[in-house]
């Protein structure tokens, strides 16, 4: 009897130790995953903030090279009104920009910025003599007249005692010494007392004509975009890192770029400078940096830092920004409660193991076979594999085992029915992660889709109800399969409409591309269904699709007793509005600007128009998804290019030229209304020009 007792205790002790060790490993893995997700979220937020600068500078440079933007020389008779207007438009189009500027090779400096109160201000600096400069501070005023002319800006102050020369500034010299754009080392905004960051690119133009041809390229100046990094600090402050944990942004040289408490500067007045992580008043930051800098800052890794848990994560090398995200959490805060729970679990496991062993000695030989069959079946259910199977081998003389078999079969039947009402991907995710569905959501970038049947009410009125139900079922099943086959999640059916999204519940870094592939697959599947309906003498259904990408709230919403896994936010509403806009343009798939920009190297898009949907004052450029690159013929590509040129004329207020250009275009496909619609709009504006504040967009009065 003592030998059996020792064996039981040894088995129970082994189970307890295994449980404790497993808990430790799970906690370690949880910390690594948690810190990596925070670091990745911070990285993506940072890159999104800076993302518009390079394309804006490239577009502005191209406009100047194409003689669409005058770069001077400027003087009282030829002020830089058009250049100031261009810089101001960029500032208004990109709220994240703080300054936009051009420093000329002749020493002239023209810039537009926001003052501390958020008002738009212009700056025009010119070189006088003996190193002195004249600085004019300007404000937009379309009615102001200076120097005998109206050029859209009014001078509010003039100073001739400065010595500012853009050519001597580090950002100018860094840009002129680089082949492409450069991100300049962080600095402090003198007017705001906040850290700033700048992207600069030299404006290189062909030299003057000589008898031997064009002279060598010359630097005409430098374009620059400046940011306030306080937006990053505000984002870091919103991250949930436990009670005392924090996330920081630090440059490779140790400058504090982002701090959740905004502690990014030191000193005051003329001595104000960017704070350094080394010796920072925040002891957690100082300790985390001291540990991280001793290793390789260009590799994402966990860092040994005594009583702190630290994750160092660099921004991607191809971004050109040498910064690191530091995630720091006190070790005791993160691990102590979990370890205490692990010890409790281990003790409970030992007790349960002891009881299980005692019972198992008696019953195992009699019921183990049936239980193995049921265990295998439950493991399949855990993977949401609920297909019918024969469980005859699980029959047992023990009534409870038979009850388990009956319960398992009923559970599988219920789950099969359950799976018809909610997305299987959501159920499978919950089961694999072993969590209970609770109210709550998370912020994530997803791509949303809405589709609707064109003229469904009219079609339904002409069909037999049974035929209508059958055709609608084929339509919804076929298009839903197309969505799921490209990693999409079907959210719900709203009558004949389908709502779906990509990027959740399972993360998908390529969700934008998969969404576009899914939309094209829906069209291809619909064509197959239409052939079948034609053969059976049934009406053809046509579908309209809207796609949009953006940051939304995704998760379980509703009441505690009834949840719906779905998405919410403005990007969702815009996707729905885009689907409805297909009626206006005679198109099949319309996508938002964010979607088109992300996958333009994989797909061909036709820009349709700048549209401000109902409830929004800011217009966005919407696009028609035409097809995959390499599958669209040359004639269609040429037509798209011609449409794009006509659209640029339209937005440039050259309405008569735009109308003629649109009139010259043939429809891109059957039912295409876009060229004729835009031609009519251009003719209307040619006759009745829009106000000067018009930004090129059409406001929609209906949803």
Number of C-alpha atoms within 10 A of each C-alpha: 6 7 8 9 12 11 13 18 17 14 16 23 19 15 20 24 17 14 20 21 15 14 19 16 12 13 17 13 12 12 19 16 12 15 24 20 12 21 25 16 16 25 19 13 16 19 15 11 17 20 12 14 23 19 10 16 24 16 12 19 21 14 13 16 16 10 10 12 15 15 19 14 12 15 10 10 10 12 18 20 16 16 20 26 17 15 22 23 14 20 20 13 12 14 11 18 21 23 23 28 25 27 24 24 18 15 18 25 22 26 23 27 21 19 14 10 6 9 9 18 19 26 19 22 24 23 19 14 8 7 11 15 20 18 22 19 18 21 19 18 13 12 12 15 14 15 10 9 13 14 21 19 24 19 17 11 11 14 11 14 12 15 16 19 21 22 19 10 11 12 22 24 15 18 23 22 13 12 10 13 23 21 22 20 17 19 17 18 17 13 9 11 19 21 23 21 19 22 21 28 27 28 26 16 15 13 14 11 10 8 6 6 9 11 12 10 11 14 14 20 24 27 26 26 27 23 23 23 24 19 16 20 21 15 16 24 18 10 15 12 18 11 10 12 19 22 28 26 32 25 21 15 13 18 22 26 31 26 24 19 13 18 19 26 19 15 10 9 9 7 7 15 20 21 20 22 26 19 13 17 13 13 12 20 26 16 20 26 26 16 17 22 15 9 12 11 19 16 13 17 17 18 21 13 19 12 12 21 23 31 27 29 26 24 25 16 10 7 12 12 19 18 24 29 26 26 27 25 24 19 15 13 16 19 17 11 11 16 16 11 14 20 18 14 16 23 19 14 22 22 17 15 21 20 13 14 18 13 11 15 9 10 12 12 9 13 17 14 15 20 19 13 17 20 13 11 20 17 12 13 18 17 14 21 15 19 11 10 9 7 15 10 12 20 20 18 10 12 10 10 17 15 13 15 22 14 12 17 18 12 15 21 14 12 17 17 11 13 16 9 11 15 18 16 19 19 19 18 16 17 16 11 9 10 9 8 16 15 16 13 16 12 13 17 21 26 30 31 31 27 27 22 18 17 11 16 10 9 14 15 10 10 14 9 11 9 13 17 13 10 19 18 12 14 21 16 12 17 24 21 16 22 26 17 14 18 21 27 25 23 20 16 16 11 10 16 16 19 23 22 28 29 22 23 20 13 12 15 12 15 23 27 19 21 27 27 20 24 25 21 19 21 19 13 17 22 15 11 19 17 13 13 15 11 9 9 9 15 16 15 19 16 22 23 29 27 34 30 26 20 17 20 21 22 22 19 18 13 10 10 7 10 15 16 21 21 25 15 13 11 23 24 15 26 26 21 21 27 24 21 23 22 15 11 20 17 25 24 27 30 27 24 17 18 23 28 12 14 16 14 11 15 19 22 24 22 21 20 23 20 20 20 22 13 11 12 13 14 18 18 17 24 24 22 25 22 18 16 14 10 10 13 10 10 10 16 17 11 17 20 14 16 25 17 14 27 27 15 18 25 17 12 20 16 23 17 17 27 26 14 21 24 16 16 17 14 15 19 11 8 12 18 18 22 23 18 16 23 25 16 16 28 17 15 17 18 10 9 13 13 7 8 6 11 15 20 17 17 16 16 9 9 13
